[in-house]
Amino acid sequence: MPLRKWINSLNSAIDGILLTAKTERHLRYHLYSAAFVLVLSFILGVTRYEFLFIAILVAVVILAETFNTAIERTVDLLSPQKQKLAKQAKDIAAGAVLITAFTALVVGYVILVPYIEDAFRDGIEIAKRFPEDVAIVALILVLITVILIKTYFGKGEPLKGGLPSGHAALAFSVWVSVTYITKSFIASILSGVLAVIIAQSRIATKAHNAFEVVIGALLGIIITYLLFYFFS
């Protein structure tokens, strides 16, 4: 079935990110930094386009780190013995990560420093954002948190097995977002029921136990609720 193949491909792709996060501390640092920068940008009230630019740069840095890891694994597979060219290939890949990270740092400095200076001078006044923007960032932060927690516990795939349940976390994050955005009781009930069905299906298929699903649901609810509470 095309849908099942697509879901399996998606899970494999995210599993690659999880594997990199488990084995490469630099990617974990990038994920922590990504979460921090996104939240900081929201707090400081950067414009929508500035926020989009920052998000793209964050994604490019993470992408460069994953490519670097893939190149290192390929070189180790093809050349298990130490060779000069193998080392050069790894060094060049690492240099590419350094360039992207340095570029992101410079651009982040140029964009964020004026806002930080205003915050020091006038005090921090948390800016309000469009609800749709909050919903998207909530999903990103929930996914990053799921990956980091699963990296810490060292078992399970991002969307299959392990603590917490990624499906439950994302489903209940969407439920909170739908509730805030639509302000409709019916829409909230329907999306909530759908989230419960998704969470229950993870237990029924033995992909997760009840505890993992509950923790995932609470994770999605708390992160998304806090973002809407402060920024919407």
LOTI-364009 format. One record per residue (C-alpha): x, y, z; residue number from 1; residue in three letters. Coordinates in pm, 1 decimal, padded with zeros to 6 digits, m for minus. Example, Ala and Ser with C-alpha at 12.3 -4.5 7.8 and 13.67 -1.06 7.14 Angstrom:
REM LOTI-364009
[[01230.0; m00450.0; 00780.0]; 1; "ALA"]
[[01367.0; m00106.0; 00714.0]; 2; "SER"]
END
This chain:
REM LOTI-364009
[[00000.0; 00000.0; 00000.0]; 1; "MET"]
[[00145.2; 00340.5; m00098.3]; 2; "PRO"]
[[00042.3; 00502.3; 00231.0]; 3; "LEU"]
[[00205.3; 00227.9; 00437.4]; 4; "ARG"]
[[00523.5; 00251.6; 00229.5]; 5; "LYS"]
[[00526.7; 00628.9; 00273.9]; 6; "TRP"]
[[00483.3; 00595.0; 00650.7]; 7; "ILE"]
[[00762.4; 00335.4; 00666.8]; 8; "ASN"]
[[00988.9; 00563.0; 00462.3]; 9; "SER"]
[[00908.9; 00856.5; 00690.6]; 10; "LEU"]
[[00983.8; 00650.9; 00999.0]; 11; "ASN"]
[[01313.2; 00530.8; 00846.6]; 12; "SER"]
[[01413.3; 00888.5; 00765.8]; 13; "ALA"]
[[01338.9; 01012.7; 01116.6]; 14; "ILE"]
[[01511.3; 00703.8; 01255.1]; 15; "ASP"]
[[01823.3; 00822.1; 01072.1]; 16; "GLY"]
[[01803.3; 01149.4; 01262.3]; 17; "ILE"]
[[01756.7; 00958.3; 01588.0]; 18; "LEU"]
[[02052.7; 00733.6; 01512.4]; 19; "LEU"]
[[02268.5; 01037.4; 01441.5]; 20; "THR"]
[[02150.5; 01203.7; 01762.3]; 21; "ALA"]
[[02230.6; 00889.0; 01960.6]; 22; "LYS"]
[[02583.0; 00856.4; 01824.1]; 23; "THR"]
[[02683.8; 01216.6; 01749.0]; 24; "GLU"]
[[02682.2; 01459.5; 02040.2]; 25; "ARG"]
[[02723.8; 01751.5; 01798.8]; 26; "HIS"]
[[02380.0; 01685.8; 01650.4]; 27; "LEU"]
[[02233.6; 01678.4; 02001.0]; 28; "ARG"]
[[02395.4; 02017.5; 02061.8]; 29; "TYR"]
[[02243.1; 02144.6; 01736.2]; 30; "HIS"]
[[01898.1; 02019.6; 01839.0]; 31; "LEU"]
[[01924.6; 02186.8; 02179.8]; 32; "TYR"]
[[02042.2; 02504.8; 02009.4]; 33; "SER"]
[[01759.4; 02487.7; 01755.3]; 34; "ALA"]
[[01496.4; 02465.8; 02027.9]; 35; "ALA"]
[[01659.0; 02750.0; 02222.7]; 36; "PHE"]
[[01693.4; 02980.7; 01921.8]; 37; "VAL"]
[[01336.1; 02922.8; 01804.0]; 38; "LEU"]
[[01191.8; 02999.4; 02146.4]; 39; "VAL"]
[[01423.7; 03298.9; 02193.8]; 40; "LEU"]
[[01318.5; 03439.5; 01856.5]; 41; "SER"]
[[00955.7; 03407.7; 01960.8]; 42; "PHE"]
[[01022.2; 03583.4; 02291.7]; 43; "ILE"]
[[01213.0; 03869.8; 02132.6]; 44; "LEU"]
[[00945.5; 03922.0; 01869.2]; 45; "GLY"]
[[01148.8; 03892.6; 01548.9]; 46; "VAL"]
[[00948.6; 03948.5; 01233.6]; 47; "THR"]
[[00789.6; 03658.7; 01050.2]; 48; "ARG"]
[[01045.0; 03668.1; 00768.6]; 49; "TYR"]
[[01338.7; 03695.2; 01007.6]; 50; "GLU"]
[[01203.7; 03397.8; 01199.4]; 51; "PHE"]
[[01167.7; 03201.6; 00874.9]; 52; "LEU"]
[[01526.0; 03285.5; 00780.4]; 53; "PHE"]
[[01654.6; 03174.2; 01121.0]; 54; "ILE"]
[[01455.0; 02849.4; 01098.3]; 55; "ALA"]
[[01599.3; 02775.3; 00753.4]; 56; "ILE"]
[[01954.4; 02832.5; 00878.3]; 57; "LEU"]
[[01892.1; 02604.7; 01177.1]; 58; "VAL"]
[[01766.2; 02334.6; 00940.1]; 59; "ALA"]
[[02071.4; 02378.8; 00713.7]; 60; "VAL"]
[[02310.1; 02332.4; 01008.1]; 61; "VAL"]
[[02130.5; 02014.2; 01118.6]; 62; "ILE"]
[[02127.1; 01893.9; 00757.2]; 63; "LEU"]
[[02501.7; 01954.2; 00725.1]; 64; "ALA"]
[[02567.8; 01757.9; 01045.6]; 65; "GLU"]
[[02362.8; 01460.9; 00925.7]; 66; "THR"]
[[02541.6; 01463.4; 00588.5]; 67; "PHE"]
[[02872.7; 01476.8; 00772.4]; 68; "ASN"]
[[02776.4; 01170.9; 00976.4]; 69; "THR"]
[[02662.0; 00985.0; 00664.1]; 70; "ALA"]
[[02992.7; 01062.7; 00490.9]; 71; "ILE"]
[[03192.2; 00947.8; 00794.4]; 72; "GLU"]
[[03000.8; 00616.6; 00807.6]; 73; "ARG"]
[[03050.0; 00562.5; 00434.5]; 74; "THR"]
[[03422.3; 00633.8; 00458.2]; 75; "VAL"]
[[03457.0; 00396.6; 00754.5]; 76; "ASP"]
[[03274.3; 00126.6; 00558.3]; 77; "LEU"]
[[03484.5; 00165.9; 00244.5]; 78; "LEU"]
[[03814.2; 00228.2; 00423.3]; 79; "SER"]
[[03822.2; 00060.8; 00766.7]; 80; "PRO"]
[[04199.1; 00111.9; 00781.5]; 81; "GLN"]
[[04338.8; 00457.5; 00840.2]; 82; "LYS"]
[[04426.1; 00626.1; 00512.6]; 83; "GLN"]
[[04521.6; 00980.7; 00425.9]; 84; "LYS"]
[[04241.9; 01028.3; 00171.5]; 85; "LEU"]
[[03982.5; 00887.5; 00411.5]; 86; "ALA"]
[[04090.2; 01136.0; 00676.5]; 87; "LYS"]
[[04079.5; 01418.9; 00424.4]; 88; "GLN"]
[[03723.6; 01325.7; 00322.7]; 89; "ALA"]
[[03612.9; 01334.2; 00687.2]; 90; "LYS"]
[[03792.1; 01663.1; 00748.6]; 91; "ASP"]
[[03630.4; 01825.3; 00444.9]; 92; "ILE"]
[[03283.9; 01711.1; 00557.2]; 93; "ALA"]
[[03349.7; 01844.8; 00906.6]; 94; "ALA"]
[[03468.8; 02171.0; 00752.6]; 95; "GLY"]
[[03139.0; 02203.4; 00567.4]; 96; "ALA"]
[[02954.7; 02174.2; 00898.9]; 97; "VAL"]
[[03179.9; 02438.0; 01051.7]; 98; "LEU"]
[[03112.7; 02679.0; 00764.6]; 99; "ILE"]
[[02735.2; 02638.9; 00789.3]; 100; "THR"]
[[02737.4; 02668.3; 01168.6]; 101; "ALA"]
[[02957.0; 02980.8; 01156.3]; 102; "PHE"]
[[02733.8; 03137.5; 00889.3]; 103; "THR"]
[[02424.7; 03064.1; 01099.1]; 104; "ALA"]
[[02594.4; 03215.7; 01402.9]; 105; "LEU"]
[[02681.6; 03536.8; 01215.8]; 106; "VAL"]
[[02334.2; 03573.9; 01065.3]; 107; "VAL"]
[[02172.7; 03495.1; 01401.7]; 108; "GLY"]
[[02391.5; 03760.2; 01562.8]; 109; "TYR"]
[[02294.3; 04021.8; 01304.6]; 110; "VAL"]
[[01923.0; 03948.1; 01340.5]; 111; "ILE"]
[[01892.9; 03887.8; 01715.4]; 112; "LEU"]
[[02136.1; 04134.7; 01872.5]; 113; "VAL"]
[[01921.0; 04446.9; 01806.4]; 114; "PRO"]
[[01624.5; 04270.0; 01969.1]; 115; "TYR"]
[[01839.0; 04160.8; 02263.0]; 116; "ILE"]
[[01966.4; 04516.6; 02308.6]; 117; "GLU"]
[[01607.1; 04644.7; 02309.3]; 118; "ASP"]
[[01515.0; 04381.2; 02568.1]; 119; "ALA"]
[[01801.0; 04492.4; 02796.5]; 120; "PHE"]
[[01711.2; 04857.3; 02752.4]; 121; "ARG"]
[[01332.1; 04839.4; 02772.8]; 122; "ASP"]
[[01277.4; 04506.7; 02944.5]; 123; "GLY"]
[[01144.5; 04184.0; 02799.2]; 124; "ILE"]
[[00792.0; 04204.3; 02665.9]; 125; "GLU"]
[[00690.6; 03870.6; 02518.5]; 126; "ILE"]
[[00565.5; 03927.6; 02166.1]; 127; "ALA"]
[[00242.3; 03772.2; 02046.0]; 128; "LYS"]
[[00247.5; 03554.3; 01736.1]; 129; "ARG"]
[[m00003.2; 03426.1; 01484.5]; 130; "PHE"]
[[m00166.8; 03108.5; 01619.0]; 131; "PRO"]
[[m00068.1; 02917.7; 01304.7]; 132; "GLU"]
[[00297.7; 03007.2; 01363.9]; 133; "ASP"]
[[00272.1; 02888.7; 01723.9]; 134; "VAL"]
[[00120.4; 02558.8; 01610.2]; 135; "ALA"]
[[00403.3; 02490.6; 01365.0]; 136; "ILE"]
[[00676.0; 02574.7; 01615.7]; 137; "VAL"]
[[00498.7; 02359.6; 01874.5]; 138; "ALA"]
[[00512.2; 02059.6; 01642.3]; 139; "LEU"]
[[00882.3; 02122.0; 01577.1]; 140; "ILE"]
[[00963.5; 02152.3; 01947.8]; 141; "LEU"]
[[00757.7; 01844.3; 02033.6]; 142; "VAL"]
[[00939.4; 01640.5; 01768.3]; 143; "LEU"]
[[01281.1; 01765.4; 01883.6]; 144; "ILE"]
[[01191.7; 01682.0; 02244.2]; 145; "THR"]
[[01075.1; 01331.9; 02147.2]; 146; "VAL"]
[[01400.3; 01268.7; 01960.2]; 147; "ILE"]
[[01616.3; 01393.9; 02248.4]; 148; "LEU"]
[[01425.9; 01192.8; 02509.9]; 149; "ILE"]
[[01447.3; 00876.6; 02299.8]; 150; "LYS"]
[[01816.7; 00947.4; 02251.6]; 151; "THR"]
[[01856.4; 00965.8; 02629.3]; 152; "TYR"]
[[01671.3; 00640.5; 02696.0]; 153; "PHE"]
[[01840.7; 00476.6; 02399.3]; 154; "GLY"]
[[01555.7; 00265.1; 02266.4]; 155; "LYS"]
[[01271.4; 00286.8; 02019.4]; 156; "GLY"]
[[01232.9; 00471.3; 01693.0]; 157; "GLU"]
[[01103.1; 00830.4; 01671.6]; 158; "PRO"]
[[00751.8; 00724.7; 01574.2]; 159; "LEU"]
[[00758.1; 00361.1; 01683.4]; 160; "LYS"]
[[00829.9; 00217.2; 02026.3]; 161; "GLY"]
[[01021.0; 00356.4; 02320.4]; 162; "GLY"]
[[00954.5; 00641.8; 02559.8]; 163; "LEU"]
[[00770.4; 00865.7; 02481.5]; 164; "PRO"]
[[00519.5; 00788.0; 02207.1]; 165; "SER"]
[[00589.7; 01023.9; 01917.0]; 166; "GLY"]
[[00247.4; 00960.2; 01761.6]; 167; "HIS"]
[[00069.3; 01051.2; 02085.8]; 168; "ALA"]
[[00286.7; 01359.0; 02139.7]; 169; "ALA"]
[[00220.3; 01497.1; 01791.8]; 170; "LEU"]
[[m00150.1; 01402.3; 01795.0]; 171; "ALA"]
[[m00221.2; 01580.1; 02122.4]; 172; "PHE"]
[[m00009.8; 01875.4; 02015.2]; 173; "SER"]
[[m00236.1; 01910.1; 01711.6]; 174; "VAL"]
[[m00542.2; 01879.5; 01938.6]; 175; "TRP"]
[[m00428.8; 02173.6; 02154.5]; 176; "VAL"]
[[m00346.2; 02378.0; 01842.4]; 177; "SER"]
[[m00684.2; 02308.2; 01683.9]; 178; "VAL"]
[[m00856.8; 02408.8; 02007.9]; 179; "THR"]
[[m00670.9; 02740.7; 02028.3]; 180; "TYR"]
[[m00690.1; 02826.2; 01658.7]; 181; "ILE"]
[[m01054.3; 02739.5; 01589.0]; 182; "THR"]
[[m01196.8; 02822.4; 01934.0]; 183; "LYS"]
[[m01464.9; 02573.3; 01838.4]; 184; "SER"]
[[m01595.3; 02320.4; 02089.0]; 185; "PHE"]
[[m01693.2; 02075.8; 01813.3]; 186; "ILE"]
[[m01354.6; 02100.6; 01639.6]; 187; "ALA"]
[[m01178.9; 02052.6; 01973.0]; 188; "SER"]
[[m01387.5; 01745.3; 02057.3]; 189; "ILE"]
[[m01335.1; 01588.1; 01714.4]; 190; "LEU"]
[[m00958.7; 01649.1; 01712.3]; 191; "SER"]
[[m00937.1; 01528.4; 02073.0]; 192; "GLY"]
[[m01119.9; 01206.6; 01988.7]; 193; "VAL"]
[[m00889.6; 01155.3; 01691.6]; 194; "LEU"]
[[m00585.3; 01206.8; 01916.4]; 195; "ALA"]
[[m00720.1; 00949.4; 02162.8]; 196; "VAL"]
[[m00781.4; 00701.1; 01878.5]; 197; "ILE"]
[[m00424.3; 00748.6; 01754.0]; 198; "ILE"]
[[m00286.3; 00703.4; 02104.6]; 199; "ALA"]
[[m00499.7; 00394.4; 02167.0]; 200; "GLN"]
[[m00390.1; 00242.7; 01836.3]; 201; "SER"]
[[m00026.9; 00259.8; 01951.4]; 202; "ARG"]
[[m00119.6; 00043.1; 02249.2]; 203; "ILE"]
[[m00339.2; m00190.1; 02041.1]; 204; "ALA"]
[[m00057.3; m00257.8; 01794.6]; 205; "THR"]
[[00185.3; m00310.5; 02086.0]; 206; "LYS"]
[[00409.4; m00034.1; 01949.7]; 207; "ALA"]
[[00393.3; 00130.9; 02293.9]; 208; "HIS"]
[[00269.1; 00053.9; 02640.5]; 209; "ASN"]
[[00016.8; 00274.9; 02816.9]; 210; "ALA"]
[[00281.2; 00462.2; 03016.0]; 211; "PHE"]
[[00476.1; 00559.7; 02703.3]; 212; "GLU"]
[[00157.3; 00681.3; 02535.7]; 213; "VAL"]
[[00047.8; 00886.5; 02837.1]; 214; "VAL"]
[[00390.1; 01049.0; 02867.8]; 215; "ILE"]
[[00385.5; 01129.4; 02496.7]; 216; "GLY"]
[[00037.8; 01280.8; 02520.4]; 217; "ALA"]
[[00133.3; 01493.2; 02822.5]; 218; "LEU"]
[[00450.0; 01606.6; 02645.6]; 219; "LEU"]
[[00255.8; 01724.1; 02340.2]; 220; "GLY"]
[[m00011.9; 01893.6; 02550.7]; 221; "ILE"]
[[00224.7; 02074.3; 02788.0]; 222; "ILE"]
[[00467.0; 02207.0; 02526.0]; 223; "ILE"]
[[00190.9; 02325.0; 02292.8]; 224; "THR"]
[[m00019.8; 02473.7; 02572.9]; 225; "TYR"]
[[00274.3; 02670.2; 02711.1]; 226; "LEU"]
[[00360.5; 02811.0; 02369.6]; 227; "LEU"]
[[00001.9; 02922.4; 02307.6]; 228; "PHE"]
[[m00030.3; 03056.3; 02663.1]; 229; "TYR"]
[[00273.7; 03282.0; 02629.9]; 230; "PHE"]
[[00276.8; 03370.8; 02259.3]; 231; "PHE"]
[[m00078.0; 03357.9; 02120.7]; 232; "SER"]
END
